[in-house]
């Protein structure tokens, strides 16, 4: 996750605060999970 989150370290309090302040759940995590789900859905269709 750290690479996808631009170096944000979720194992530290400062990293978790940065994660919230930069709205990374909505900005990074949700789009990544959505993309993975779309890829898996397409793979399972074939």
Protein Blocks (a to p, Z undefined) as FASTA:
>chain_A
ZZmnnopafkbmklmmmmmmnommmmmmmmmmmmmmmmmmmmmmZZ
